Structure formats: structure tokens, C-alpha cells
Amino acid sequence: MWRFSFQLEQQTASDYSTRVVPHVPCSSFSMCCAGFLHLGGLRTALYNYIFAKKHQGSFILRLEDTDQSRVVPGAAEGIEDMLEWAGIPPEESPRRGGPAAPYQQSQRLNLYREAAELLLEKGAAYRCFCPPQRLELLKKEALRNRQTPRYDNRCRHLSPKQVAEKVSQGADSVMRFRLEENSEPFCDLIHGWSKHVVASVEGDPVILKSDGFPTYHLANVVDDHVMGISHVLRGAEWLISTSKHLLLYRAFGWDPPQFGHLPLLLNKDGSKLSKRQGDIFVEQLAQDGWLPEALLDIMTNCGSGFADNRMGRTLKELTEEFNVSRIERHSALLDLEKLSEFNRIHLTRRIEDDLQRQELVAEVQASVEETYGSQVVDREVLEKSYVEQVLLLRMGHISRLKDLVSPKYSFLWIRPSVPHEELQTISAEADKIGRLVLRLLEQPVAALTPEELGKDLRRLQEQISGTQYSGMMRLLRLALSGQKEGPSVAEMMVSLGRREASARIQRALCS
């Protein structure tokens, strides 16, 4: 039996772990509740998910909420909502339950306390009674001397008698882990051989706080051991801490997992993704109309783990093609300006699929009602056949479904009101053009297509002396939509249908 664990880069204030059991499918994905899911978190969740699925494992969500001061109300629910929206839902989680419950670390405090007590009994940990004021002074002194702040391990040297005396006096304390000098090198799945003698650069770390909550180091080591994790994939900034975690495993007498550290996800200019950027939160991206398939596609396209980068990969293809050995060390640069093109590709696929197209029809109908409301005079524009025709005609031209209710496409849902005089300023032959176009629309043809209609309009223009084709198109576009720019006139007519297009031309040009 072998298992995998994955954890996310700290840059997103979220930590992840996943385990996969090929023969007894079970995986775990751990995330901090210090905020809502954003692109960095979604990217790591995706790598966790596709790696778990590739090895016939299950995807499990474990929520980290041991730092109560950073817990955001509603974040836990939001994380699960967004994972489900993205199409990578966990099989086990706080919401769904499962055999490894509870899946929220604040409900596993007894487990961490027992583990800390075990280290204390072994002499691998000790109680620290240093007040916050002293620790702050140590930090200021180090900074003043241009040194890295570190704890001076003062309480490490307290005798059992001194410790007992302070405990009897009710002094607050934390539990610290004794770092050893003899850190061993380890082979990272991505970065190769690595070694960090943490005891020489930092003081003994806190593993159990005075409020009884564990720190990241203890909680994740304990959880990964209890849950049987054998491989850990997390952010590159945790690479230095890995030696510390290996010392913890050794102190417990547990076999450590193998580690792999993912490159960071950065902006295209190399700057760090920031939560102050409103467009990095998955919930906001979903509200803005971006498809989950497009987000998963663009994040893997700019990252690594695949033989090549190409647009349009499905989740199934990502799972089949992913290979952890292909993950590169350098940071992945995310260019969100390309998201429109990724979204266009995946939206086109949805429109082409009969079943998914019906779902899109319902979404468009609801959006039209919400956006235009009482302005929609002709309720026929909300009929399924009309909306479906609009989708098929605009397929490949729109990046997001919400584009169809933008001002550019308002003509599809509401009738324009254009003064006749304004049309005559474009062409003195406005009325003649209108009559000829009406006759054209009355002609019986098997199917009205933009291509054939475009050819007919060009032939019609040749019958009108003194009128250029471009001027005629401006005239008709204004009559049909009330706009000076937009799709081609032929596409407008086909989208509206013969009856509606004729009614608008009759009203505007032949009144």
C-alpha cells in the first residue's frame, strides 16, 4: 500500500495535502481556512486531483483551521463549493464525511496534544515559558543587528525542577521542538538532493501553542502519518522546512514520506500573486463568467508536469498526460490576458455539445431576464429555439456567455428606436434599400445562412446607384440594432430571424 500527499505553496496562505491509495482508494487534500480559494490554491488542488486520479486514488479535503485568528467565516464552505464548481470535488471532506473524519483540524486537537506529549516524554520537545514581550525584544535586537530573528532556545536548558515550579505557578507555556544539528539530506521529487541544517539558522520551533492548537509543522506531520501519507507535494517555499519536518518524523520514530516541491505560480511579469488582486479569487472568476475548464487549462498550460503545452485540454486529458517527473523547478508565469482565448475554446465545446448547450440556453434566458427585464417587449426572444440559434451563430465569436447580454448584443433581446431622419443622413436611398431588403427576406429559401445572405446583400447593393456597400451596411446595422458597430448585418439578420429582421427594417426605413 502506498500513498501520496500534496501541499500548496504558502504564498496563498493555504496548505494542502493529498494521499492516494491505489488498491484502497483514499486521498486527502488539506487547505487552510484563512481565506477563500484563489488561483494558487486551485492550481495545487488540480495537480492533487489529477495525480490522485492517475494513480486510481481518491481525493480527500482536509481543512486547516488551527490558527483561529486567521479563520475567515464561510471560507470552509466556499472552498468546497469552488472545488465542486471546478469539477474536482473531493470524495471525503468536512461536508461529505468519511472514514478519516473529522476532516477539520480544530476538531483533532486531542490527537496533536497526545503527539506533543509523546515528544515531551522522549525529550524531543520542551515547555517554553518566554513571554511575548521577550520574544519581541529578541526580534528587534536581531533586526537592529541585521540578523535573521530567531529564538535563542533559552527554555531548552530549564531543569525539570524549574519547569515543574513554573507549571505549578500557572505560567503560560508553549511546546517547542528540539532541533538537532545532524539533519540528513533528502531527495526531493522535483529539486533533487537537498539539505538544510535548520538548527544553525533558526531557533527551536513552536509545535503546540498555549491555547492548545498545533502549528503547521506538528499538525501536518501528525495528520500525514495518521492518514498514511507516503508522498508530499507542496509549494517550493516549504523546501527549507522539509529538513525540520524530517527531524520531527525521526523524533516520533515514524517513516517519513517522500517530498516534492511545486514551483510557485506568479504573474506574467514575475511578481507574486496577491490576494489584493480581486481577479485571483476563484469565486470572483466564476461570477465573472469564466469557465472552470478554461481556468484549469490555462494554469496547467503555464506550469509544468506535461510533455507539452497546448490549449484546449480537458480534465481527462490533463489526468492522462500528467507526470510528476516533468514538473520543472522554475516558477510558472500566469498570463491572465490569455484567459479569454482559453475560455472561447472551452465555451465553443460546450455549445457544440447538445446536452451542455441546453444548459447554456437556460443560463442565457436567465441572464436576459436579469439584465433587460421589462425592456424585453417580444418574449419570443426568450424561447429555447431562438436562444439556441443565437448560441450556434455566435459560437467562436464570444469568449464568455455573459458577452451575449452585453450592450454590443443588446439588439438580440430589445428592439432599437432609430429616427428615420438619422438613417437618411447615411443614405438618401434609405427607403429604397429597405424595400429591396424586405423583398430579399421574403424570398423562399431552404435555410437562411450568413454566408448566402451576405452574397445576396452584395448583389442587391449593385442595383442601387450611388450607394456604396459599406454605407448600406452601416444603414442596415443601425436599423436592425441601433448600433454603429457589431456583428455583420447578415449575421444579425439570421440571428433575429426573417420575421423580426423584416419588422425592424419596416419600422425604421419604410415608415
C-alpha positions as CSV (number, residue, x, y, z in Angstrom):
1,M,0.0,0.0,0.0
2,W,1.4,3.4,-1.0
3,R,0.0,6.9,-0.6
4,F,0.7,10.4,-1.7
5,S,0.4,13.8,0.0
6,F,0.3,17.2,-1.7
7,Q,0.6,20.6,-0.1
8,L,0.2,24.1,-1.5
9,E,2.7,27.0,-1.5
10,Q,2.4,29.3,1.4
11,Q,2.1,32.3,-1.0
12,T,-1.6,31.8,-1.0
13,A,-1.9,31.4,2.8
14,S,-3.3,27.9,2.2
15,D,-1.7,24.5,2.8
16,Y,-2.7,21.3,1.0
17,S,-2.1,17.6,1.3
18,T,-3.4,14.7,-0.6
19,R,-2.9,11.0,-0.3
20,V,-3.7,8.3,-2.8
21,V,-4.1,4.6,-2.2
22,P,-4.2,2.7,-5.5
23,H,-5.5,-0.5,-4.0
24,V,-7.7,1.0,-1.3
25,P,-8.6,4.3,-2.9
26,C,-8.2,7.2,-0.4
27,S,-6.6,10.6,-0.8
28,S,-6.5,13.8,1.3
29,F,-6.4,17.4,0.3
30,S,-5.7,19.9,3.1
31,M,-6.4,23.6,3.0
32,C,-6.1,26.5,5.4
33,C,-9.4,28.4,6.2
34,A,-7.5,31.7,6.3
35,G,-9.3,32.8,3.1
36,F,-11.3,31.8,0.1
37,L,-10.0,29.7,-2.7
38,H,-7.9,31.5,-5.3
39,L,-5.9,30.6,-8.3
40,G,-2.8,29.4,-6.4
41,G,-5.0,27.1,-4.4
42,L,-7.0,25.9,-7.3
43,R,-3.8,25.1,-9.3
44,T,-2.4,22.9,-6.5
45,A,-5.8,21.3,-5.9
46,L,-5.9,20.4,-9.6
47,Y,-2.4,18.8,-9.5
48,N,-3.5,16.9,-6.4
49,Y,-6.7,15.8,-8.1
50,I,-5.2,14.6,-11.4
51,F,-2.3,12.9,-9.7
52,A,-4.7,11.1,-7.4
53,K,-6.9,10.0,-10.2
54,K,-4.0,9.0,-12.4
55,H,-3.0,6.5,-9.6
56,Q,-6.5,5.3,-9.0
57,G,-6.8,7.1,-5.7
58,S,-9.5,9.2,-4.1
59,F,-9.4,12.9,-3.5
60,I,-10.0,14.0,0.1
61,L,-10.3,17.5,1.5
62,R,-8.8,18.3,4.9
63,L,-9.3,21.8,6.3
64,E,-6.6,23.6,8.4
65,D,-8.1,26.0,10.9
66,T,-5.7,25.8,13.8
67,D,-4.8,29.5,13.6
68,Q,-8.1,30.7,14.8
69,S,-7.1,34.4,14.4
70,R,-6.9,33.9,10.6
71,V,-10.1,31.8,10.0
72,V,-12.5,33.6,7.7
73,P,-16.2,32.8,8.3
74,G,-17.6,30.9,5.4
75,A,-14.2,30.1,3.9
76,A,-14.5,26.4,4.6
77,E,-17.9,26.1,2.8
78,G,-16.6,28.4,0.0
79,I,-13.6,26.1,-0.6
80,E,-15.7,23.1,-1.1
81,D,-18.2,25.0,-3.3
82,M,-15.4,26.1,-5.6
83,L,-13.8,22.7,-5.8
84,E,-17.1,21.3,-6.9
85,W,-17.7,24.1,-9.4
86,A,-14.2,23.4,-10.8
87,G,-15.1,19.8,-11.4
88,I,-12.6,18.4,-9.0
89,P,-14.7,17.6,-5.9
90,P,-13.3,15.5,-3.0
91,E,-14.8,12.1,-2.2
92,E,-14.3,12.8,1.5
93,S,-14.4,16.2,3.2
94,P,-15.9,18.1,6.2
95,R,-19.1,18.4,4.2
96,R,-19.2,14.8,2.9
97,G,-17.7,13.0,5.8
98,G,-15.7,9.8,5.5
99,P,-13.7,7.1,7.5
100,A,-10.9,9.6,8.3
101,A,-13.2,12.1,10.0
102,P,-13.0,14.6,11.3
103,Y,-11.6,16.5,8.4
104,Q,-11.2,19.8,10.2
105,Q,-8.0,20.2,12.2
106,S,-9.7,22.2,15.0
107,Q,-11.6,19.0,15.8
108,R,-8.5,16.9,16.0
109,L,-6.8,18.7,18.9
110,N,-6.6,15.7,21.2
111,L,-4.5,13.9,18.6
112,Y,-2.0,16.7,18.3
113,R,-1.8,17.2,22.1
114,E,-1.0,13.5,22.6
115,A,1.7,13.7,19.9
116,A,3.3,16.7,21.6
117,E,3.2,14.9,24.9
118,L,4.9,11.9,23.3
119,L,7.7,14.2,22.1
120,L,7.9,15.7,25.6
121,E,8.3,12.3,27.2
122,K,11.1,11.4,24.7
123,G,12.9,14.6,25.5
124,A,12.5,15.8,21.9
125,A,10.3,18.7,23.0
126,Y,10.2,21.1,26.0
127,R,8.0,23.7,27.5
128,C,8.8,27.3,26.8
129,F,7.7,30.0,29.2
130,C,9.2,33.0,27.5
131,P,6.6,35.8,27.4
132,P,5.7,37.5,24.1
133,Q,7.5,40.7,25.2
134,R,10.8,38.9,25.4
135,L,10.4,37.3,22.0
136,E,9.6,40.7,20.6
137,L,12.8,42.1,22.1
138,L,14.8,39.3,20.6
139,K,13.3,40.0,17.2
140,K,14.0,43.8,17.4
141,E,17.6,43.2,18.6
142,A,18.3,40.8,15.7
143,L,16.8,43.2,13.1
144,R,18.9,46.0,14.6
145,N,22.0,43.9,14.1
146,R,20.8,43.0,10.6
147,Q,20.4,39.4,11.6
148,T,17.6,36.9,11.0
149,P,15.3,36.8,14.0
150,R,15.5,33.5,15.9
151,Y,14.6,32.2,19.3
152,D,17.7,31.7,21.5
153,N,16.4,28.4,22.9
154,R,16.6,29.8,26.5
155,C,13.9,27.5,27.9
156,R,15.6,24.4,26.4
157,H,18.0,24.5,29.3
158,L,15.4,24.6,32.2
159,S,15.7,21.8,34.7
160,P,12.8,19.5,35.4
161,K,12.5,21.3,38.8
162,Q,12.3,24.7,37.2
163,V,9.7,23.5,34.7
164,A,7.6,22.0,37.5
165,E,7.8,25.2,39.5
166,K,6.6,27.4,36.6
167,V,3.8,25.0,35.8
168,S,2.7,25.0,39.5
169,Q,2.6,28.8,39.3
170,G,0.3,28.6,36.4
171,A,2.7,30.2,33.9
172,D,1.6,30.1,30.3
173,S,3.8,28.0,28.1
174,V,4.1,26.7,24.5
175,M,5.7,23.4,23.4
176,R,8.9,23.7,21.3
177,F,10.6,21.0,19.3
178,R,14.4,20.5,19.9
179,L,16.1,20.9,16.5
180,E,19.1,18.7,16.0
181,E,22.3,19.6,14.1
182,N,22.6,16.4,12.2
183,S,20.0,17.0,9.5
184,E,20.1,14.4,6.8
185,P,19.9,15.1,3.1
186,F,16.8,14.1,1.2
187,C,16.0,13.6,-2.4
188,D,13.2,15.9,-3.5
189,L,11.0,14.7,-6.3
190,I,11.4,17.9,-8.2
191,H,14.6,19.6,-6.9
192,G,16.8,16.6,-6.4
193,W,19.1,16.2,-3.4
194,S,18.7,18.9,-0.7
195,K,19.8,19.5,2.8
196,H,19.2,22.4,5.2
197,V,20.8,22.5,8.7
198,V,17.9,24.4,10.2
199,A,19.3,24.3,13.8
200,S,22.1,26.6,12.7
201,V,19.9,29.3,11.3
202,E,16.7,29.2,13.4
203,G,15.7,28.6,17.0
204,D,13.6,25.7,18.2
205,P,10.1,26.0,16.6
206,V,6.8,26.1,18.5
207,I,4.8,23.0,17.8
208,L,1.9,23.4,20.3
209,K,0.7,26.9,21.2
210,S,-0.5,28.0,24.7
211,D,-4.1,27.7,23.5
212,G,-3.7,24.0,22.7
213,F,-3.7,24.5,19.0
214,P,-0.8,23.0,17.0
215,T,1.3,24.8,14.5
216,Y,1.5,23.8,10.8
217,H,4.7,21.7,11.4
218,L,3.2,19.4,14.0
219,A,-0.4,19.2,12.7
220,N,0.6,18.2,9.2
221,V,3.3,15.8,10.2
222,V,0.9,14.0,12.6
223,D,-2.1,14.1,10.1
224,D,0.0,12.8,7.2
225,H,1.4,9.9,9.4
226,V,-2.1,9.0,10.8
227,M,-3.6,9.1,7.3
228,G,-0.8,7.0,5.9
229,I,0.8,9.6,3.5
230,S,3.9,8.5,1.7
231,H,4.5,11.3,-0.8
232,V,4.1,15.0,-0.1
233,L,3.8,17.6,-2.9
234,R,3.7,21.2,-1.8
235,G,5.0,24.7,-2.5
236,A,8.7,25.5,-3.1
237,E,8.9,27.8,-0.1
238,W,8.5,24.8,2.1
239,L,11.6,23.2,0.8
240,I,13.7,24.7,3.6
241,S,11.3,23.5,6.2
242,T,11.4,19.9,5.0
243,S,14.6,19.1,6.9
244,K,12.8,20.3,10.1
245,H,9.8,18.0,9.3
246,L,12.2,15.1,8.7
247,L,13.6,15.7,12.2
248,L,10.1,15.5,13.6
249,Y,9.4,12.2,11.8
250,R,12.7,10.9,13.2
251,A,11.8,12.0,16.7
252,F,8.4,10.2,16.5
253,G,10.1,7.1,15.1
254,W,7.9,7.3,12.0
255,D,8.9,6.7,8.4
256,P,8.8,10.0,6.5
257,P,7.1,10.4,3.2
258,Q,8.9,11.4,0.0
259,F,8.7,15.2,-0.7
260,G,8.2,17.2,-3.9
261,H,8.1,21.0,-4.0
262,L,6.0,22.7,-6.7
263,P,7.2,25.9,-8.4
264,L,5.3,29.0,-7.4
265,L,2.6,30.4,-9.6
266,L,3.4,34.0,-10.4
267,N,2.0,36.9,-12.6
268,K,3.4,37.0,-16.1
269,D,5.8,39.8,-15.1
270,G,7.3,37.6,-12.4
271,S,5.6,39.3,-9.5
272,K,3.9,37.4,-6.7
273,L,0.2,36.6,-6.9
274,S,-1.5,38.8,-4.3
275,K,-4.9,38.4,-2.7
276,R,-5.3,42.1,-3.2
277,Q,-5.8,41.3,-6.9
278,G,-9.6,40.7,-7.0
279,D,-9.2,38.6,-10.1
280,I,-7.3,35.8,-8.5
281,F,-10.2,34.6,-6.3
282,V,-11.9,31.6,-7.9
283,E,-15.4,32.7,-6.7
284,Q,-15.0,36.1,-8.4
285,L,-13.7,34.5,-11.6
286,A,-16.8,32.2,-11.6
287,Q,-19.1,35.2,-11.1
288,D,-17.4,37.0,-14.0
289,G,-18.3,34.2,-16.3
290,W,-15.1,32.3,-16.8
291,L,-15.5,28.5,-17.2
292,P,-13.7,26.1,-14.8
293,E,-12.3,24.1,-17.8
294,A,-10.6,27.3,-19.0
295,L,-9.0,28.1,-15.6
296,L,-7.7,24.5,-15.2
297,D,-6.4,24.6,-18.8
298,I,-4.5,27.9,-18.6
299,M,-2.9,27.1,-15.2
300,T,-1.5,23.8,-16.4
301,N,-0.5,25.4,-19.7
302,C,1.7,27.9,-18.0
303,G,3.0,25.4,-15.5
304,S,4.7,22.1,-15.9
305,G,4.1,18.4,-15.4
306,F,3.2,17.7,-19.1
307,A,5.2,16.8,-22.2
308,D,4.0,19.9,-24.0
309,N,1.8,23.0,-23.5
310,R,-1.3,23.3,-25.7
311,M,-4.6,25.0,-25.4
312,G,-7.9,23.1,-25.0
313,R,-7.0,20.2,-22.8
314,T,-9.9,18.6,-20.9
315,L,-9.6,17.3,-17.4
316,K,-9.5,13.8,-18.7
317,E,-6.6,14.7,-20.9
318,L,-4.8,16.5,-18.1
319,T,-5.1,13.4,-15.9
320,E,-3.8,11.1,-18.6
321,E,-0.9,13.3,-19.5
322,F,0.3,14.5,-16.1
323,N,3.7,13.2,-15.0
324,V,5.3,14.4,-11.7
325,S,8.8,13.9,-13.1
326,R,8.1,16.6,-15.7
327,I,7.5,19.3,-13.1
328,E,10.2,22.0,-13.5
329,R,11.9,24.0,-10.8
330,H,11.4,27.5,-12.2
331,S,8.2,29.4,-11.3
332,A,5.2,29.2,-13.6
333,L,4.1,32.6,-15.1
334,L,0.4,33.0,-15.4
335,D,-0.8,35.3,-18.2
336,L,-4.5,36.0,-17.4
337,E,-4.8,38.2,-20.5
338,K,-4.9,34.9,-22.5
339,L,-7.8,33.6,-20.4
340,S,-10.3,35.0,-23.0
341,E,-8.9,32.7,-25.7
342,F,-8.9,29.7,-23.4
343,N,-12.4,30.4,-22.4
344,R,-13.5,30.8,-26.0
345,I,-12.2,27.3,-26.9
346,H,-14.0,25.6,-24.0
347,L,-17.2,27.6,-24.4
348,T,-17.3,26.5,-28.1
349,R,-17.0,22.9,-26.9
350,R,-20.0,23.4,-24.6
351,I,-22.1,24.9,-27.3
352,E,-21.2,22.1,-29.7
353,D,-22.4,19.5,-27.2
354,D,-26.2,19.0,-27.4
355,L,-26.7,18.4,-23.7
356,Q,-24.4,21.2,-22.4
357,R,-25.9,23.6,-25.0
358,Q,-29.4,23.2,-23.4
359,E,-27.8,24.2,-20.0
360,L,-26.3,27.2,-21.7
361,V,-29.7,28.1,-23.2
362,A,-31.2,28.2,-19.7
363,E,-28.3,30.4,-18.4
364,V,-28.8,32.9,-21.3
365,Q,-32.5,33.1,-20.7
366,A,-32.0,33.9,-17.0
367,S,-29.3,36.4,-17.8
368,V,-31.5,38.2,-20.4
369,E,-34.3,38.4,-17.8
370,E,-31.9,39.8,-15.2
371,T,-30.2,42.3,-17.5
372,Y,-33.0,43.7,-19.6
373,G,-36.2,42.8,-17.7
374,S,-39.2,44.8,-18.8
375,Q,-37.2,46.1,-21.9
376,V,-37.8,42.7,-23.5
377,V,-41.0,43.5,-25.3
378,D,-41.1,40.5,-27.6
379,R,-41.0,37.4,-25.3
380,E,-40.2,35.2,-28.3
381,V,-36.5,36.1,-27.8
382,L,-36.6,34.0,-24.7
383,E,-37.8,30.9,-26.5
384,K,-35.4,28.0,-26.5
385,S,-35.2,27.7,-30.3
386,Y,-34.2,31.4,-30.6
387,V,-31.6,31.4,-27.9
388,E,-30.1,28.2,-29.2
389,Q,-29.8,29.7,-32.7
390,V,-28.0,32.7,-31.2
391,L,-25.6,30.4,-29.4
392,L,-24.8,28.5,-32.5
393,L,-24.3,31.6,-34.6
394,R,-22.1,33.4,-32.1
395,M,-20.1,30.2,-31.3
396,G,-16.4,31.0,-31.7
397,H,-17.1,34.8,-31.6
398,I,-17.8,35.2,-27.9
399,S,-15.4,34.4,-25.0
400,R,-17.9,34.3,-22.2
401,L,-21.6,33.5,-22.1
402,K,-22.3,36.8,-20.4
403,D,-21.0,38.6,-23.5
404,L,-24.4,37.9,-25.1
405,V,-26.1,40.2,-22.7
406,S,-23.5,43.0,-23.1
407,P,-24.6,46.3,-24.8
408,K,-22.9,45.0,-28.0
409,Y,-25.6,42.3,-28.3
410,S,-28.5,44.1,-26.8
411,F,-30.2,44.1,-30.2
412,L,-30.8,40.4,-29.8
413,W,-33.2,41.0,-26.9
414,I,-34.6,44.5,-27.3
415,R,-35.8,46.4,-30.3
416,P,-34.0,49.6,-31.1
417,S,-35.6,53.0,-31.7
418,V,-33.8,54.9,-34.5
419,P,-35.1,58.2,-36.0
420,H,-35.9,57.9,-39.7
421,E,-34.0,61.1,-40.3
422,E,-30.8,59.7,-38.9
423,L,-31.0,56.8,-41.4
424,Q,-31.5,59.2,-44.3
425,T,-28.3,61.1,-43.4
426,I,-26.4,57.9,-44.1
427,S,-28.1,57.4,-47.5
428,A,-30.7,59.3,-49.5
429,E,-31.8,55.9,-50.8
430,A,-32.6,54.6,-47.4
431,D,-36.3,53.8,-48.2
432,K,-35.3,52.1,-51.4
433,I,-32.7,50.0,-49.7
434,G,-35.3,49.0,-47.1
435,R,-37.8,47.9,-49.7
436,L,-35.3,45.8,-51.6
437,V,-34.0,44.1,-48.4
438,L,-37.6,43.3,-47.4
439,R,-38.2,41.6,-50.7
440,L,-35.0,39.7,-50.3
441,L,-36.1,38.4,-46.8
442,E,-39.5,37.4,-48.3
443,Q,-37.9,35.1,-50.9
444,P,-38.4,31.4,-50.0
445,V,-35.1,29.6,-49.4
446,A,-34.4,26.3,-47.6
447,A,-32.2,27.9,-45.0
448,L,-31.1,31.4,-44.1
449,T,-27.3,31.5,-43.6
450,P,-24.9,34.4,-43.0
451,E,-22.8,33.3,-46.0
452,E,-25.6,33.2,-48.6
453,L,-27.3,36.2,-47.2
454,G,-24.1,38.2,-47.3
455,K,-23.7,37.4,-51.1
456,D,-27.4,38.4,-51.7
457,L,-26.8,41.7,-49.9
458,R,-23.8,42.5,-52.1
459,R,-25.7,41.7,-55.3
460,L,-28.6,43.9,-54.0
461,Q,-26.2,46.8,-53.4
462,E,-25.1,46.7,-57.0
463,Q,-28.7,47.5,-58.0
464,I,-28.6,50.8,-56.2
465,S,-26.7,53.5,-57.9
466,G,-24.7,56.0,-55.8
467,T,-24.7,53.7,-52.8
468,Q,-21.6,52.0,-51.5
469,Y,-21.7,48.6,-49.9
470,S,-20.1,49.9,-46.6
471,G,-22.7,52.7,-46.4
472,M,-25.6,50.3,-47.0
473,M,-24.2,48.0,-44.2
474,R,-24.0,50.9,-41.8
475,L,-27.6,51.8,-42.6
476,L,-28.9,48.3,-42.1
477,R,-26.9,47.7,-38.9
478,L,-28.3,50.9,-37.4
479,A,-31.9,49.9,-38.4
480,L,-31.5,46.4,-37.0
481,S,-29.6,47.1,-33.8
482,G,-29.4,50.8,-33.2
483,Q,-25.6,50.4,-33.1
484,K,-22.9,51.6,-35.4
485,E,-20.7,48.6,-34.7
486,G,-21.3,44.9,-34.1
487,P,-21.6,41.6,-35.9
488,S,-22.1,41.6,-39.7
489,V,-25.5,42.6,-41.0
490,A,-26.1,39.1,-42.4
491,E,-25.3,37.5,-39.0
492,M,-27.7,40.0,-37.3
493,M,-30.5,39.1,-39.7
494,V,-30.0,35.4,-39.3
495,S,-29.8,35.7,-35.5
496,L,-33.0,37.8,-35.4
497,G,-34.8,35.6,-38.0
498,R,-36.8,36.7,-41.1
499,R,-39.8,38.0,-39.3
500,E,-38.1,40.1,-36.7
501,A,-35.5,41.4,-39.1
502,S,-38.2,42.4,-41.5
503,A,-40.3,44.1,-38.8
504,R,-37.3,46.2,-37.7
505,I,-36.4,47.3,-41.2
506,Q,-40.1,48.1,-42.0
507,R,-40.4,50.2,-38.8
508,A,-37.1,52.1,-39.3
509,L,-36.8,52.5,-43.1
510,C,-40.2,52.2,-44.7
511,S,-42.4,54.1,-42.3
